[in-house]
Amino acid sequence: MPTIALKLPFKAPQTATIPALLIATAANEYQADNIDIIYDSGGQEVAQASKELPAPTLTKGDGIVVSGETAVVAALCKAFPQVLQNKNNSTAQNEWLDRAKSFSSPDFKSVESHLQDLDSHFTLRSYLVGYELSVADLVVWGVLRGNRAAFSYIGRNQLLNLSRWFHLIDVSNPWITRAIDILSSQARQSKASKSKSGGSYDIALPDTEKGVVTRFPPEPSGYLHIGHAKAALLNDYFAHEMYKGTLLLRFDDTNPSKEKEEFQDSIIEDLELIGIKPDKTSYTSDYFQELYEFCIQMIKDGNAYADDTDQLTMRSQRMDGIASARRDRAVEESLTVFEEMKSGSLDGIKSCIRAKISIDNPNKAMRDPVIYRCNPEPHHRTGTEWKIYPTYDFCCPIVDSLEGVTHALRTIEYRDRNPQYEWMLRALNLRKVHVWDFARLNFIRTLLSKRKLTKLVDRGVVWGWNDPRFPTIRGIRRRGMTIAALREFILKQGPSKNIVNLDWTIFWSTNRKYIDPLAPRHTAILKDDAVPVMVTHGPVDAFTEQKAKHLKNQDLGVKSVVYSSLLLLDQADAKSFKEGEEITLMNWGNAYVRKISASSDILNPVITGLELELHVEGDFRKTEKKVTWLSKEGQLLVPVELVDFDYLITKDKIEEDEDFEDFLNPNTEFRTEALADCNVAELKVDDIIQFERVGYYRVDRAYQDGKPAVLFNIPTGKTAK
């Protein structure tokens, strides 16, 4: 059956949206991913015009739109009759569906008596109807969950039977919790992200009338990830779109142990890919001589000193507010040590230069931070010319000031170091730079630390920096993210300071609206689940017709659809058929199921063959089941490998005192062999298509020389996999 779309407006009462969400999620969970669940932040204008609250809507495969919670639930039940239908108690089930609205009033006094009746009903029952979960349970549970007053009252356990049932439904069906969590997460994200299409960029940056110069200063020690992309896009937006100013790209290349030209080149390429064109590119290494001289000046002014305290002791002393024994070292002695560091001598390697700011400032970032280190390793740009390198905290404010940066926009994790940034500029009597913090981009079950990502690459946990499970620009592009969707999603987050742990579903939902109108439609049948079908009253010989690749976008051209009397259908579809039932073969017409052959396994029967009688004059609008198929004759079926992925991390958020390696997911890659229509042989790498009723895919390896094409599944933001 064609994909059905359920739209849930955030402005609709949750007593209306949650029941529909649960029925749709149940259908996706127990049958197939046939329902796209779309979370809609719009629609408020329509609601205001009609003076009615927004309501869930369902767009069926035939294009008919159903509106309102009651009609949507009824339509879903009809579309998926084999899911959670208690046929022996249909009358009682329908009665509970009618009664569900009595639990929706926000006035507790209005629902209290109904809750008491419900509690009495569960005295000797575990479910509303019969002995298993039904649509009635989901709808009533959903209404109660969406009613704040009722939900709060149930949580107090004053109605024991009702509380027992409510808890049973929740804990025995973990997909319910996931669905509610995603609904809540997307509602929060929609409220928080008001960007170009929502949230405010009017953050009142000071002194903009004098001109705006921003900078993006990546360290070339890894590939650009989505967190870096936010920083880059925000700096680009303020410089080029909001203030018509200047954007600088400056590589913070001050750690030769980690940096490579490979990373540097990849960052330039990825920035260009996402549409960022800096007005100037520079390198901190261009300023090594100036930075060296500024450090000498700080030592001479009594604002810095050389320290050979070991790392562990220094860390402990800074935490405890204890001064280093070298803090009052003579200026001449510190300068001598700095020269030893510059030469890379054995004594020099043991030392560092620290800014002399404070011993016991409550802000630990101000406790004499290190500003220069010795590192004899060759630098990828300057070779062996330098053996001392400034820390980010020292060189960043200095080079910002020297290069004319007016506004340093950086993530909120640097907030404690802002006073340090300002201190450096004052100590060296350099031009002031305005600093603005914005929240970094965090996602559930995702690592954004380059150190941790590097560890996964080096250990072979992933294929490389462009692994589709990685949050790098190259990784999410390889998974199927479009650049337009990436830009929209990030700019929607805006420059807010609010830290949010985002869910990936809304990220991929944004992408879906870009790929759906442009993805040609194809057909694939899982190889191990293919059921042979004989069609009577069908064509004697196979023939081919040209059909649109996308019914709603004729500009995509046509594809070859082959018809014959020998077909392949999917096992799940075949199992849902009943003899005598009329079904629809998509892109062909209706057919009657005349014979079903099955294995003798009673517990897990497998359909081994079908006989269909073609009935092309039948009305497809009257059939419940609309299925995809492939002709076995008249075409070369293309072997394909469909690859899906899971999160690399099993926990939503890794705490600071936890080791991320304890939460690595051992199974994150899932490969399935399938057969696809003959047109798939023409696809190229990076093409994005939809296998109807299966999902959207990006071609990672094209079909060639008999080797299967490899396609990666593109998430769409559904609540269930």
C-alpha positions in Angstrom: 0.0 0.0 0.0 1.2 3.5 -0.7 2.7 5.4 2.2 0.2 7.0 4.5 1.0 10.3 6.1 -0.2 11.3 9.6 0.3 14.9 10.4 0.2 15.9 14.1 0.0 19.7 14.7 1.8 20.8 17.9 -1.0 23.3 18.5 -3.6 20.5 18.6 -4.6 19.2 22.1 -2.5 16.1 23.1 -5.7 14.3 24.0 -6.3 14.3 20.2 -2.7 13.8 18.9 -1.5 11.0 21.2 -4.2 8.4 20.4 -3.6 8.9 16.7 0.2 8.7 17.2 -0.1 5.5 19.2 -2.3 3.7 16.6 0.1 4.8 13.8 3.1 3.7 15.8 1.5 0.4 16.5 0.9 -0.2 12.8 4.6 0.7 12.0 5.8 -1.5 14.9 3.8 -4.6 14.2 3.3 -4.6 10.5 5.5 -2.3 8.3 6.8 1.2 8.1 3.8 2.3 6.0 2.9 5.5 7.9 5.0 8.6 7.8 4.5 10.6 11.1 4.9 14.3 10.5 5.2 16.7 13.3 3.7 20.0 12.2 4.6 23.3 13.8 2.5 25.3 11.4 -1.2 25.5 10.9 -1.8 28.1 13.6 -3.1 30.7 11.1 -5.7 28.3 9.7 -6.8 27.4 13.2 -7.1 31.1 14.1 -9.1 31.8 10.9 -11.6 29.0 11.6 -11.6 29.6 15.4 -11.1 25.9 15.9 -8.2 24.0 17.4 -5.9 22.3 14.9 -6.5 18.5 14.6 -4.6 15.5 13.4 -5.0 14.8 9.7 -4.4 11.6 7.7 -3.5 11.6 4.0 -4.3 8.1 2.7 -2.5 6.4 -0.2 -5.2 7.4 -2.6 -4.7 11.1 -1.7 -7.9 11.4 0.3 -7.4 13.5 3.5 -9.2 12.7 6.7 -9.3 15.2 9.5 -10.1 15.1 13.3 -9.0 12.6 15.9 -12.0 10.3 15.7 -12.0 10.1 11.9 -8.2 9.6 11.8 -8.3 6.8 14.3 -11.2 5.1 12.4 -9.3 5.5 9.1 -6.1 4.0 10.6 -8.1 1.0 12.0 -9.6 0.4 8.6 -6.3 0.7 6.8 -4.6 -1.8 9.2 -7.3 -4.2 10.3 -4.9 -6.9 11.2 -3.1 -4.7 13.8 -4.5 -4.7 17.3 -8.0 -5.5 16.3 -10.0 -7.6 18.8 -12.5 -9.1 16.4 -14.3 -11.1 19.0 -15.2 -7.9 20.9 -15.5 -5.3 18.2 -18.8 -4.0 19.6 -17.3 -3.4 23.1 -14.1 -2.0 21.5 -16.1 0.6 19.5 -18.0 1.5 22.7 -14.8 2.4 24.4 -13.6 4.4 21.4 -16.8 6.4 21.7 -16.3 6.9 25.4 -12.7 8.0 25.1 -13.7 11.7 24.6 -15.2 11.7 28.1 -11.7 11.6 29.5 -10.4 14.6 27.5 -11.7 17.6 29.5 -9.0 19.7 31.1 -11.4 20.3 34.0 -10.6 17.5 36.5 -14.1 17.7 38.1 -15.5 16.8 34.7 -13.5 13.7 34.3 -13.2 12.5 37.9 -16.4 10.4 37.9 -15.3 8.8 34.5 -11.9 7.9 36.0 -13.6 6.2 38.9 -15.8 4.2 36.6 -12.7 3.2 34.7 -11.1 2.1 37.9 -14.1 -0.1 38.7 -13.9 -1.6 35.2 -10.4 -2.8 35.8 -11.2 -4.5 39.1 -10.8 -8.0 37.6 -9.4 -7.0 34.2 -6.0 -6.3 32.7 -7.3 -4.8 29.4 -10.3 -2.8 28.4 -11.6 -5.5 26.0 -10.7 -9.2 26.1 -7.3 -10.5 27.1 -4.9 -8.6 25.0 -3.9 -5.1 24.0 -6.4 -3.5 21.6 -7.0 -0.2 19.9 -9.4 0.7 22.7 -6.5 0.5 25.2 -4.3 2.7 23.1 -6.9 5.3 22.4 -8.1 5.6 26.0 -4.5 5.5 27.4 -3.5 8.1 24.8 -6.3 10.5 25.8 -5.5 10.1 29.5 -1.8 10.6 28.8 -2.6 13.8 26.9 -4.8 15.2 29.7 -2.5 16.8 32.2 -5.1 16.7 35.0 -6.0 13.1 34.5 -2.3 12.0 34.0 -1.2 13.8 37.2 -4.1 12.2 39.2 -3.3 8.7 37.9 0.3 9.2 38.9 -0.7 9.6 42.5 -2.0 6.0 42.6 -5.2 6.9 44.3 -7.2 4.7 41.9 -5.2 1.5 42.2 -6.8 -0.5 39.4 -6.6 2.3 36.9 -3.0 3.1 37.8 -2.1 -0.6 37.5 -3.6 -0.8 33.9 -2.0 2.5 32.9 1.4 1.3 34.1 1.0 -2.1 32.4 0.3 -0.5 29.0 3.3 1.7 29.3 6.0 -0.8 30.5 4.8 -3.7 28.3 5.0 -1.7 25.1 8.3 0.2 25.1 7.5 1.7 21.7 4.8 3.8 23.4 7.4 5.5 25.6 9.6 6.1 22.5 6.7 7.7 20.6 5.8 10.0 23.5 9.4 11.0 24.1 9.8 11.9 20.4 6.6 13.8 20.3 7.7 15.8 23.4 11.2 16.3 22.0 10.0 17.6 18.7 7.5 19.9 20.4 10.3 21.4 22.5 12.6 21.7 19.5 9.9 23.4 17.4 9.3 25.9 20.2 13.0 26.6 20.7 14.1 26.8 17.1 12.8 30.0 15.6 15.3 30.8 13.0 15.1 32.3 9.6 11.9 30.4 9.5 11.3 30.7 13.2 13.6 32.0 15.9 15.1 35.3 16.4 18.6 36.3 15.1 18.1 39.7 16.6 20.5 39.2 19.5 21.6 42.9 19.6 25.3 42.5 18.8 27.0 45.7 19.9 28.8 48.1 17.6 27.5 46.6 14.4 27.2 50.0 12.8 31.1 50.1 12.8 31.2 47.0 10.6 31.0 43.2 11.4 33.9 40.8 11.0 33.3 37.2 12.3 35.6 34.2 12.1 35.4 30.4 12.0 38.6 29.0 13.6 38.6 25.1 13.2 41.5 23.0 14.3 42.7 20.8 11.4 42.7 17.6 13.6 39.7 15.9 12.2 36.8 16.2 9.7 34.1 18.8 10.0 31.1 17.5 12.0 27.6 18.9 12.4 28.6 20.8 15.5 31.3 22.7 13.6 28.8 23.2 10.8 26.5 25.2 13.2 29.4 27.4 14.2 30.4 28.0 10.6 26.9 28.7 9.4 26.0 31.1 12.2 29.3 33.1 11.6 28.5 33.1 7.9 24.9 34.2 8.5 25.8 37.2 10.7 28.7 38.2 8.5 27.2 37.8 5.1 23.4 37.9 5.4 22.5 39.9 8.5 25.2 42.6 8.4 26.9 42.3 5.0 30.3 42.1 6.7 33.3 39.8 6.4 33.8 36.2 7.3 37.3 34.9 8.1 38.3 31.3 8.0 41.3 30.7 10.2 42.9 27.4 10.9 44.0 27.1 14.5 47.0 24.9 13.6 48.9 25.0 16.9 49.1 21.3 17.8 51.4 19.4 15.3 50.8 16.1 17.1 47.2 16.0 15.9 47.0 18.1 12.8 47.2 17.0 9.1 47.0 18.7 5.8 44.4 16.0 4.9 42.0 17.5 7.6 42.7 21.0 6.5 41.8 20.3 2.9 38.7 18.4 3.9 37.4 21.3 6.0 37.8 23.7 3.1 36.0 21.3 0.8 33.1 20.7 3.3 32.6 24.4 3.9 32.4 25.0 0.2 29.9 22.1 0.0 27.6 23.6 2.6 27.7 27.0 0.8 30.1 28.9 3.0 32.6 31.1 1.1 35.0 32.9 3.5 36.3 36.3 2.4 39.8 35.4 3.7 41.6 32.2 4.8 44.5 32.4 7.2 46.4 30.2 9.7 47.4 30.8 13.3 50.8 29.6 12.2 51.1 32.7 10.0 51.4 34.6 13.4 53.9 32.3 15.2 56.6 35.1 15.3 54.2 37.7 16.6 52.8 35.3 19.2 56.3 34.5 20.3 57.0 38.1 20.8 53.8 38.7 22.7 54.7 35.9 25.0 58.0 37.5 25.7 56.2 40.8 26.4 53.9 39.1 28.9 56.9 37.6 30.7 58.7 40.9 30.8 55.6 42.7 32.1 55.3 40.1 35.0 52.1 38.6 33.5 53.6 35.2 32.7 56.2 32.8 34.0 57.9 29.5 33.1 56.8 26.5 35.0 58.2 22.9 35.0 55.7 21.5 37.5 54.5 18.1 36.3 51.1 17.9 34.7 49.3 16.0 37.5 50.6 18.2 40.2 49.8 21.3 38.2 46.2 20.1 37.7 45.8 19.3 41.4 47.2 22.7 42.4 44.9 24.6 40.1 41.9 22.7 41.4 42.9 23.4 45.0 43.9 27.0 44.5 47.6 26.4 45.3 50.3 28.5 43.8 53.1 26.9 41.8 56.5 27.0 43.3 57.7 28.7 40.1 55.0 31.5 40.2 57.4 34.1 41.5 60.3 33.1 39.3 62.5 36.0 38.1 61.7 37.4 34.7 65.2 36.7 33.4 64.9 33.1 34.5 61.6 32.6 32.8 62.9 34.2 29.6 65.9 31.8 29.7 63.6 28.8 30.1 61.4 30.1 27.2 64.4 30.1 25.0 65.2 26.5 26.1 61.7 25.6 25.1 62.1 27.3 21.7 65.2 25.2 21.0 63.4 22.0 22.0 66.1 21.0 24.5 65.5 18.3 27.1 65.1 21.0 29.8 62.8 23.0 27.6 60.5 20.1 26.8 59.7 19.8 30.6 58.5 23.3 30.9 55.5 25.5 29.8 54.6 29.2 30.1 51.7 30.1 32.2 49.7 33.4 32.4 50.0 35.0 35.8 46.3 35.8 36.4 45.1 34.3 39.7 45.7 31.4 42.1 42.3 30.9 43.6 39.8 32.7 41.3 36.4 31.0 41.7 36.4 30.6 37.9 39.1 27.9 37.5 39.8 29.0 33.9 41.4 32.1 35.4 43.9 30.1 37.6 47.2 30.7 35.7 46.4 28.9 32.5 49.1 27.4 30.2 49.7 29.7 27.2 52.8 28.0 25.6 54.0 24.4 25.3 57.1 22.8 23.8 56.5 20.2 21.1 59.5 19.1 18.9 57.2 17.3 16.4 57.3 18.8 12.8 54.4 21.1 11.9 52.5 20.3 8.7 53.0 23.9 7.5 56.1 25.3 9.2 58.1 22.0 9.4 60.8 22.2 12.2 61.1 25.9 12.3 59.2 26.1 15.6 59.3 23.8 18.6 57.0 25.9 20.8 53.3 26.4 20.2 50.7 28.8 21.8 47.6 27.3 23.3 44.2 28.2 21.9 43.4 30.4 24.9 46.4 32.5 24.2 46.5 32.8 20.5 42.8 33.1 19.8 42.1 36.5 21.3 45.4 37.9 20.0 44.9 36.8 16.4 41.2 37.8 16.5 42.3 41.3 17.5 45.1 41.4 14.9 42.9 40.2 12.1 40.2 42.8 12.8 37.6 40.4 14.1 34.8 42.5 15.7 32.6 39.7 17.0 33.8 36.4 18.2 30.8 34.0 18.1 31.6 30.7 19.9 29.9 27.9 21.7 28.8 28.3 25.3 31.4 25.7 26.5 33.9 28.6 26.3 31.8 30.9 28.6 34.1 30.3 31.7 37.0 31.3 29.5 35.6 34.6 28.3 37.1 36.5 31.2 40.4 34.9 30.3 40.0 36.0 26.6 39.4 39.6 27.8 42.3 39.5 30.2 44.8 38.5 27.4 43.7 41.5 25.3 44.0 43.9 28.3 47.4 42.5 29.3 48.8 43.1 25.8 46.9 46.4 25.3 45.2 45.0 22.2 41.9 46.1 20.5 38.8 44.7 22.2 36.7 42.0 20.5 33.0 41.4 21.4 32.3 37.8 22.4 28.9 36.1 22.0 28.1 32.6 23.2 25.6 30.2 21.5 24.6 26.7 22.5 26.5 23.9 20.9 24.6 21.4 18.9 24.1 18.2 20.9 22.3 15.0 19.7 21.2 12.0 21.6 23.4 8.9 21.3 26.0 10.9 19.4 29.7 11.7 20.0 30.9 15.1 18.8 34.3 15.1 20.6 37.0 14.8 17.9 39.1 12.9 20.4 36.5 10.2 20.8 35.6 10.2 17.1 39.3 9.8 16.3 39.5 6.8 18.7 36.6 5.1 16.9 38.3 5.6 13.5 41.7 4.4 14.7 40.2 1.3 16.4 38.3 0.4 13.2 34.9 0.7 14.9 33.7 2.6 11.9 34.9 2.6 8.2 36.4 6.1 8.4 35.5 9.7 8.9 32.8 9.5 6.1 31.1 6.5 7.8 27.3 7.0 7.5 27.0 6.4 11.3 29.3 9.4 12.0 28.0 13.0 12.7 30.6 14.4 10.2 29.4 16.4 7.3 30.7 13.6 5.0 29.1 10.9 7.2 25.6 12.4 7.2 25.9 13.3 3.5 26.8 9.7 2.8 23.7 8.6 4.8 21.5 10.7 2.5 21.3 14.2 4.0 20.9 17.0 1.5 22.8 20.2 1.9 19.6 22.3 1.7 18.1 20.4 4.5 21.3 20.6 6.6 21.4 24.4 6.2 17.8 24.8 7.1 17.9 22.6 10.2 21.0 24.3 11.6 19.8 27.8 10.9 16.5 26.9 12.5 18.4 26.3 15.8 19.5 30.0 15.7 22.1 31.6 18.1 20.2 30.7 21.2 22.1 30.0 24.4 19.7 27.3 25.5 21.4 23.9 25.6 19.2 21.2 24.2 20.0 17.5 23.5 18.3 17.2 20.1 16.7 14.1 18.7 17.8 13.0 15.2 14.1 12.5 14.1 13.4 16.2 13.4 16.8 16.4 11.6 15.8 13.7 9.2 12.2 14.9 9.0 13.6 18.2 7.6 15.5 16.2 5.0 12.5 14.2 3.9 10.6 17.2 2.6 13.6 17.9 0.3 14.1 14.4 -1.0 10.5 13.2 -1.3 9.5 15.5 -4.3 12.7 14.5 -6.2 13.2 10.8 -5.4 12.2 8.5 -8.3 10.0 5.6 -7.2 11.3 2.1 -7.7 10.3 -1.4 -6.4 12.3 -3.9 -4.4 11.3 -7.2 -2.9 13.4 -8.8 -0.1 15.1 -11.8 -1.6 14.5 -14.2 1.2 10.9 -13.1 1.5 9.9 -13.2 -2.2 6.7 -15.2 -2.9 6.2 -16.5 -6.4 2.8 -15.5 -7.9 0.8 -16.9 -10.9 -1.6 -14.4 -12.5 -4.6 -15.7 -14.4 -6.3 -13.6 -17.0 -3.0 -11.9 -17.3 -0.7 -11.3 -20.3 0.4 -14.3 -22.3 3.7 -12.7 -23.0 5.6 -10.2 -20.9 5.4 -6.6 -22.1 6.8 -3.2 -21.0 5.2 0.2 -20.5 6.7 3.5 -19.7 5.4 5.0 -16.4 6.3 8.2 -14.6 9.2 7.8 -12.1 7.2 10.1 -9.7 3.5 10.6 -10.2 3.7 14.1 -8.6 6.8 15.2 -10.5 6.7 14.4 -14.2 10.0 16.2 -14.8 11.8 13.2 -13.4 11.0 11.3 -16.5 9.8 7.7 -17.1 10.8 4.2 -16.1 10.1 0.8 -17.6 7.5 -1.3 -15.8 7.3 -4.9 -17.0 4.1 -6.9 -16.8 3.7 -10.7 -17.0 1.8 -13.6 -15.5 4.7 -14.5 -13.2 5.3 -12.1 -10.3 7.1 -11.8 -7.0 5.4 -10.3 -3.9 6.6 -9.7 -0.4 6.0 -12.4 2.2 4.4 -9.9 4.7 1.9 -8.8 2.1 1.2 -12.4 1.1 0.6 -13.4 4.8 -2.1 -10.7 5.1 -4.2 -12.0 2.2 -7.3 -14.1 2.4 -8.7 -16.2 -0.4 -11.4 -14.4 -2.3 -10.1 -11.0 -1.2 -9.6 -8.2 -3.8 -6.3 -6.4 -3.7 -4.6 -3.7 -5.8 -1.3 -4.4 -7.6 0.2 -0.9 -7.7 0.8 0.5 -11.2 -1.4 -2.2 -12.7 -4.8 -2.8 -11.3 -6.9 -4.9 -9.0 -6.8 -8.7 -8.6 -8.6 -11.4 -6.7 -6.7 -13.8 -4.4 -7.8 -17.2 -5.6 -5.3 -19.5 -4.0 -2.8 -19.4 -1.2 -0.2 -22.1 -0.7 1.6 -22.3 2.6 4.2 -24.4 4.5 3.0 -27.0 7.0 4.6 -25.2 9.9 1.6 -24.4 12.1 3.5 -22.0 14.5 5.2 -20.0 11.8 3.6 -20.7 8.4 5.4 -19.4 5.3 3.5 -18.5 2.1 5.1 -20.5 -0.7 2.9 -19.4 -3.6 -0.1 -17.3 -4.6 -2.6 -17.5 -7.5 -4.2 -14.1 -8.4 -6.9 -13.4 -10.9 -6.4 -10.1 -12.6 -9.4 -7.7 -12.4 -8.0 -4.5 -13.8 -11.5 -2.9 -14.0 -11.8 -3.1 -10.2 -11.9 0.1 -8.1 -8.6 0.6 -6.3 -10.3 3.0 -3.9 -12.3 0.1 -2.4 -9.4 -2.2 -1.6 -7.6 -2.1 1.7 -4.3 -3.7 0.5 -2.3 -2.0 -2.2 1.0 -3.9 -2.8 4.2 -3.6 -4.8 5.3 -6.4 -7.1 8.0 -7.4 -9.6 7.6 -9.3 -12.8 9.9 -12.4 -13.0 9.8 -12.3 -16.8 10.7 -9.7 -19.3 13.4 -8.0 -17.3 16.7 -8.5 -15.5 16.0 -8.2 -11.8 18.8 -6.2 -10.2 20.4 -7.6 -7.1 20.7 -4.9 -4.4 22.0 -4.8 -0.8 19.9 -2.6 1.4 21.9 -1.3 4.4 20.4 0.2 7.6 22.2 1.5 10.6 21.7 2.1 14.3 23.3 4.5 16.7 26.9 3.9 17.7 26.0 4.7 21.3 23.3 3.0 23.4 22.8 5.8 25.9 21.1 9.1 25.1 23.7 11.2 27.0 27.1 10.1 28.3 27.9 11.9 31.5 31.3 13.4 32.2 32.2 10.6 34.7 31.3 7.8 32.3 33.4 6.1 29.7 31.8 6.3 26.3 33.3 2.9 25.4 31.1 1.2 28.0 28.1 2.3 25.8 29.3 1.3 22.4 26.6 -0.5 20.4 27.9 -3.8 19.2 25.4 -4.1 16.4 25.0 -1.0 14.2 24.9 -2.3 10.7 22.2 -4.4 9.1 22.3 -5.7 5.5 19.5 -7.3 3.6 19.6 -8.8 0.1 16.8 -7.8 -2.3 15.7 -7.8 -5.9 14.9 -4.5 -7.6 13.3 -3.5 -10.9 15.4 -3.3 -14.0 15.7 0.5 -13.9 17.9 0.3 -10.8 20.7 -0.8 -13.0 20.9 2.7 -14.4 21.3 4.4 -11.0 24.6 6.2 -10.1 26.4 6.8 -6.9 24.7 9.5 -4.8 21.4 9.1 -6.5 18.5 9.2 -4.0 15.4 7.1 -4.7 12.4 5.6 -2.9 11.7 1.9 -2.9 7.9 2.2 -2.6 6.6 0.9 0.8 10.2 0.2 1.9 11.9 3.6 2.3 14.3 6.2 0.9 17.8 5.2 -0.1 21.0 6.7 -1.3 23.1 4.7 -3.8 26.5 4.1 -2.2 27.7 1.6 -4.9 26.1 1.4 -8.3 25.2 -1.9 -10.0 28.1 -3.0 -12.2 29.4 -6.2 -13.7 26.8 -8.3 -11.9 27.8 -7.0 -8.5 24.8 -5.9 -6.4 24.1 -2.2 -6.0 24.5 -1.1 -2.4 22.0 1.4 -1.0 21.9 3.1 2.4 18.6 3.6 4.1 17.8 7.3 4.7 15.9 7.9 7.9 12.7 10.0 7.6 12.0 10.9 11.2 9.5 8.2 11.9 8.8 7.2 15.5 9.7 3.5 14.7 12.4 1.9 12.7 
